[in-house]
């Protein structure tokens, strides 16, 4: 197994008597951009949650850097991978800057640096000038890009001190127009080229 890679070893996910994900094997190696394609209900989001450590396997194991995910603490995992879910509903009136800044604070960045990183992340997803707007007032596509900016802030540098970072994105282009779909895919490619990996679920 290659260092700092993710490996799914015969892992499955079941809830009660319902199987959400049948046993499978998968290795994501350094330098790869991995895309999972399948119809609705095929288990793409479940696999993503399994890789991210949000689901525990019902059988088999998920290993990162030679150790089962269960042996990694949440803070250490948060410093190595960031997760963007399909939906990013918020019930409180956060501004766009506050939402994006959450990612930087998870990365233990001080407030000033977090603001700077969040502003740059918003520029990268074509939302410069949206900092003071309320997240709940945005369109679905705009909210999607805010969540991507938040995810980027968490693992801003693809490689730090020889530690590679991962972006786990669940259908990041689903609510976007063609132009922004292309922009997001280009951003993904650039991140991988710079030394990280990206796992991207697709419909």
Beta strands, then each sheet from edge to edge (+ up, - down):
strand 1: 6-15
strand 2: 18-28
strand 3: 33-37
strand 4: 59-64
strand 5: 67-68
strand 6: 81-84
strand 7: 159-160
strand 8: 163-164
strand 9: 166-170
strand 10: 197-202
sheet 1: 2+ 1- 4+ 5-
sheet 2: 3+ 10+ 9+ 6+
sheet 3: 7+ 8-
end
